[in-house]
Amino acid sequence: MPTRNYHDDLKARLASKEYAALYLGTAFRESCHDQDWAAFGLALRNVIEAQDRDVAQLARDSGVSRQHLYLLFGKNANPTLNTLVPVLDELNLSIGILPQTEARKKTTAGSR
């Protein structure tokens, strides 16, 4: 049985806007919980790549500087809504607010 390349498989899945939204949403929630924004940056970069978007063009289209966009992908990433909202808008995605589940409330409260 042939093996599949994980990155190629992920890229194919992320071509779907619905899958990309679930993937980024999960990465966002986990990054909020862990305060590890580099993981979210990697997820965002994977979505951009899967949509065959050029980072420089995405920066121009979103009004976010290319340098600032590349900072989102780095180890010390610290995204702001002023950066995320226009970038996600260009990717035809958006941020949503959901109620917390009881299990999530306990986990979040314990990490503070």
N, C-alpha and C positions, 0 to 999 in steps of 0.2 A: 504494500500500500504506500503510495507516495506521501511524503510529509509536506505540510503546508508551511509556508513562511509566515510567521506570526505578524510581522509588519505589513506584508502584502494583504493578509487576511483582514487586519484591523483597518487598513486604508480602504479596502473595498466596503467594509461595514460602515465606516464613517462617511462614505459618500451619501448615505441616507441621512436626511436632515433629522428624522426622528431618532435614529441611533446616535447621531452626533449630539443631539440635545440630551439624551439620557447619559451618554458618556461624559459630557462636560458637566452636567448637573451633579453626577456622582463625584467627579473629581473636585468640583467646587465645594460640595458638602464635606468631603474628607479633608480638603485643604483647610477649610474653616475650622474643623475639629482639631486637626493636627498642627495647624499654623505652619504648614509646609507648602508654600505657594509655588515652589519649583515643580511639584507634581502637577498642579493645575496648569502651569505654563507649558509643560510637556504635552499635556492633553490638548491644550489649545493649539499648540504647534502641529500636533497630529491631525486635528480637524482642518486646519488651514492647508496642510499638505494634501489631505485626502480630497479637498475641494479644488485642488490644482490652482490655488491662489498664490500669486507672487507676493511675498511679504512687503516689498517696496510699494507695489500697487495698492495692496490692502491698506497700508499706512496712508497713502495719498487719498484713497477713497473714504477712509474713516476720519481723516483729519488728525490722526495720531501720528506723531513723528516716528520715522522708521527706527531710530535709536531707542525711543521709548517702547515701541512694540517689541523690539529684541530684548529689552530688559525684562519683559514678561516671561521670557523663556529661560531666564538665568536662575542660578542657585539662590540668589537673594531677592527673587521677585516679590513684589508687594503691590499687586494690582489695585487700582482705584476704580470706582464706578465711572469716573470721567474717562478712563481708558477703556474699560471693559464694554460699556454700553455701546459706543460707536463701532468698536471692532466686531462685537457680536451682531450688531445690526447689519453690518456689511456681509456677515456670514449667514444672514437670515435667521438668526437665533436671538433669544432674549433671556433676561434673568427673571425668575419668578420667586415669589415668597409663598412658602407652604407652612401649614401648622405643624408643630413638632409633635411627634408621638411621645407617649409616656416614657418608653425606653430611651428615646433620644434625649428627652429632658433630663433624665437621671445621669446619662453619660456626659452631657454637656455641663451640667451643674458640677459634677465631680471633677472635671478637668480645669475648672477655674481656680 
